[in-house]
Amino acid sequence: MLSVLSVLSVEVRKLNRSLALLLAVAAPSLIAVFTFFMMLRAKEAGSWGMVMGSATGIWAFFMMPMSVTALTALVAHMEHGPRSWDHLRALPIPRWSLYGAKAACVIGLVVLMSAGVLGLTAASASLAAAIKPAAAPTGAFELADYARVLGLMVVAGVLMIAIQFWVAMRFASFVPALIVGIGGTFFAVVATAAKQGVFMPWQMPVNILAGEAWRFQTALALGGGLGLIVLILAVAHLARREVL
């Protein structure tokens, strides 16, 4: 257990010296900036539910899948770039802990980005309301409800994260991971209205906002339950490989 915690600590320190934290700030900031200018352009005030619903929808529909694509590629490239896998895998620690720590860091950053969407969007909406009082959101700010929705989106996105992580770690080139991520996001967007689209990993986070209960339940069951299994299989497979 101590070795696993040590590996996780090292991975966190690596992230502090990478572009991953910049991405973690940039992605939710873009949504906040969009919200700010949309409120300034609005002719009448909307509710907090509408403001936060729009922000979380953008996050789940497009920004989260693309952020996961870039994030997993960045985390993998920290080892692929300098060709440090041979050294890491020769250390006297369980090999699976190397990949498990990286997977935990990726999911942790997605959680932080989700929190950023909530905090930065609320801040940008408040700033817009201060500049243009007529656009101030109405109703109560249901912090617990918004946090719950964003948390469920992370759970539903585990399958997507697992697939992207597996591909990014498996191939030294970042191109396959980008192809999978961009392709998955594209087909999720064009298949939004199709019933079969609910089974696409890249569409599962946005299905947390779906009005139909079966879409919501499918997203949680497959995205979270199956996603955890796929993530475990990915770590086990990567740990057994002799050459990357």
Secondary structure, 3 states (H helix, E strand, C coil): CHHHHHHHHHHHHHHHCCCHHHHHHHHHHHHHHHHHHHHHHCCCCCEHHHHHHHHHHHHHHHHHHHHHHHHHHHHHHHHHCCCCHHHHHCCCCCHHHHHHHHHHHHHHHHHHHHHHHHHHHHHHHHHHHHHCHHHCCECCCCHHHHHHHHHHHHHHCHHHHHHHHHHHHHCCCCHHHHHHHHHHHHHHHHCCCCHHHHHCHHHCCHHHHCCCHHHHHHHHHHHHHHHHHHHHHHHHHHHHCCCC
